[in-house]
Amino acid sequence: MINIVNFGYCAIMGLGGYTSAILAERIGLSPWLGMLAGGLVAAILGLVIGMITLRLRGIFAACLAWFFGLALMGLATKMVWLTRGPMGMRVDRLFDTPSNVPYYYLLLAMMVAVYTICKWVTRTRMGVAFKAIGQNMEAARTSGINPVFYRVSNFVLSCALGGVLGGFYAHYYGILTPDMMHTSKTVEVLAVAYIGGRGSLWGGAAIAFPFIFAMELVRSSLSNLPGLNLLLYGLLLILVMIYYPGGFAQFFDTYLRKPKNRMMDYFLNGAYGGAK
């Protein structure tokens, strides 16, 4: 929505995961509170990184965020006394059951909560500013919007949500290594977002579950071809960016949505209100 690409996103998730795991191990904090603490720490670091990087634009801001992500991964690898480095850190699971069904429902609830929060934000003054900056930063600036403030706010919000998700990741798998902060993980997240549709909340949510399931099936079925799933991610991303820059959301609006509904949206929301 605001045209910020954070190549260090999974490193921020990893920070949230390590925060929750370390607090649970050192002071016995509940994993549920640890996940929230992970989101808070990620938001604070996101504020620092955002204030440094988001005064830049385009590829410069993206690369600087990526460098911060690499630095976080390096710290997690080298600080063996705290994180146990590549050996991995054992983490208490959220539910005392071998079944993964409770985690499925929890993840579904988290997805609905995140979608609701983001949907609410888009309807506030801040959401309007996000859209304006994403469409034309200079025009937004001349209309009285502070691009740096709102870009940093957007970055902090995404980092906070990522930190909570990182805590869930840690307590779901029961072990945490610096590999979860690798750039390849960020590529997977960005691929889902772009294929679902940039600027579309429901597009990414709709495509995430079937897409990730298909990719994991490919990886497990063709284990003798490591990295094939990443190759498919890249190929699909290229095809989407060439033929459907708006992703699945654009495809749905073009071919699957009834024309009369599009016309009704035009009159109800206006020519600009319905734009993605």
N, C-alpha and C positions, 0 to 999 in steps of 0.2 A: 504493500500500500504506500510505503514511503520510499521505496527503491533503495533499501539498505540490504546488502548481502554480507552476512556475518560468517566468514569462513572458519571462525573459531568457536562456532556454536556448540559443538559436542565437547569441546574443552570446558566450556562453561557448565554444561551438563555434568561433566566429570567432577568439576569443583563441587557442585551440589551433592553429588554422590559421595565424594570423599568427606565432605563436611558432615553429612548425616552419619556415615560409617564411623568416623573418628569420634564424634560426640557419643554415639552409642557404645563404643568400646571403652573410651576413657572415663566418661562420667555416668554411663548407664542411661543416657537419655532415650526416651521412647522413640522408635523409628518414625512414628507418625509426626512427632514434634521435630525430629531430625530432618525429615523431608522439608518441613516449613523453614527450618533454620538454613537448610541448603539453598532454598529459594532466596532467603534474605541475603546470605553471603554472596550468592551469584548476582543479585541485584546491585549490591554495593560495588562489587568489582566491575559490573557492567556500567555503572555510573562513572567510575574512574576511566575505564577504557573508552567509553563513549565520549567523554569530555576531551580525551586526547585525540581520538581518531576521527570523530564526526565533524570536525571543522574542515576536514578534507572532503573530497568528493570522489565518486566513482571508484575506479580500481584502486586508487591510493588508500581510501578508507577500508576497502575490502582486504587489501594486502596487509595493512597494519593490524587489523583485527585477527587475521590469520597468523601473523607473527606472535601476537599475544597468546593465541591458542597453542602454538608450538612451544612457547615458553612455559605455559602451564603444564603441558604434557612432559616437558623436560624436568620440571620441578617434581612432578609426581613420580617420575622414574628415578631421580637421584636422591630424593628425601626418603631413603629406605627406613630410617628410624621412625618415621611417621606413617608412611603409606605402604611400607614393605616393597615398594618398587615393583619390578617385573614379577616377583614371586607371588604377588597377589595378596589382597587383604580380605580375610574372611568377614562376612557381614551377616548379622542376624536377619532371617527372613521375616516378613510381615505376618504371615499366617503359619501356624504350627500344623501344617498338613502337606502331604506330598502332592496333592492335587493342585493343578494350576487354575482351576475354575474360579476360585475367589479372586485371583489376580486379573482374570479376564474381566470380571464385573467391575473391579476397582478401576482398571484402565479405561473401561467404557465410561464409567462415571467421571473420571478425570478428563476424558476427551469432551464430554458434554459440558463440564464445568469450564474448561478452557474456551470452548466455542462460545458459550454464553458470555463469558467475560469479554472476549474479543468483539462479539456482536454488540455488546453494550457500549464498549469503547468507541466503536465506529459511529454510534448515534449521539455521542457527546461532542462538545466543542473541540475537544482534543482530536477526536476522530475526523472531524471536518478539516482540521489543520493538517492531519496526516495525509489525507487525500489531496489537499491543495498542494502540499510540498511534493508529493509523489508525481503530480501532473506537471507542475511548473514551479520550481523553487523560487525563481526570481519574481514571478508574478505574486507568489504567496508572500514574499518578503515586502514587496511594495504595498501589499494590502494590510500590513501591520503584523504579520505572523513572524515569530522568531524561529527561523529554521533550525538553528543549533539546539535550542531548548526542546523543541518537539522531536527532533531526530534522536536526541539523547534520551528523552522520555520513552520513545518507542523502543529503543535499544534496551533500556533498563527493564521495561515490561517483559520483553521477550527473554531476557536473561533470567528474570525471576521465575518465569514459567519453566524455562529450561532447567533451572536448578532444582525445582520440585520434581520434575520428571527424572532428573539424574538420581535423586534420592530413591525414587521408586525403582529405577533400574538396578541400583546397588542392592536393595533389599529384596528384589525379585530373584536375581541370579545367585545371591548369597556369596559372591566373590567379586572383587573389584580390582582391575588392573589398569595401568595407563593406556592400554590399547583402546579403551572406550572413548578416549579423547583424540583418537587418530583422525586425520583429515578425511580419510575414506568414509568414516561414519557421518561426517558433516555433509559429504557429497550425497550420501543416501537421503539425508533429511532434505537437502536443497532440491534434489531430484523429485521427491514426492511433492514438494511445494510448487515447483515449476510445472510439473505434469498435471497436478490438480488445477492449477491456474493462479498466476500471480494476481494479487489483489482480491482473490476470491476466498472467503472463509470456508464455504461449504465444499468447494472443489477439492481442496487438499484433504478435508475430512472424509469425503466420499471415496477418494481414490486410495487413501492410505492403507486400509485393511486389506482389500483384495490385491493391491499392488505388492505390498510387503510379503503377503502370503505367497504370491506367485514367485517372487524373487527368492524367498527362502526355500521354496520347493525346488527351484532350479539349482540352487547351491547344494542342497542335500542330495539331489538326484544325480548331479554331475560333479561329485566331489573330486573326481580325477582331473577336472579342469578348474583349478583354483583361480578365482578372480573373474570368472565368466559373468557372474551377477553384476559386477562393477562395469564390465564391458557393455552389458545390456542396459544398465542405468544410463551410461553415456550415450549410447545409440538412441535410446528412446528420448533422452533429453534433447539431442540434436534435432531429431525429427519433429518433436513438439515445437521447438523454437523456430523451425523453418516454416512448418505448415500451420500450426495452431499456437501462436505466441500466447494466447489466452488460456492454453491448456484445456483440460477436460471441461471446464466451465464454459469456454467458448464453443467447444464442440457440442455440448448439450444445448446451448442457446441457439446454435445454428441449425442443427439437424433434429433434435429430439423434442424441443419445446414447441408447443403449438403456436402458430402465428398469431392467433387471436389473443393468446396470453401475452405475447410480446407487445401487441398493440395496446392491450389494456394497461400493461406496465408503463407504456409510453405516456398515456393520458393521465394515469394516477400519479406517477412519480416524476414525470417531466423528462425531457430529452437528456438532462444531465443527471437527474436523481437516480435513474436506473443504470447508469454507466458503471462498469466495474473499474 
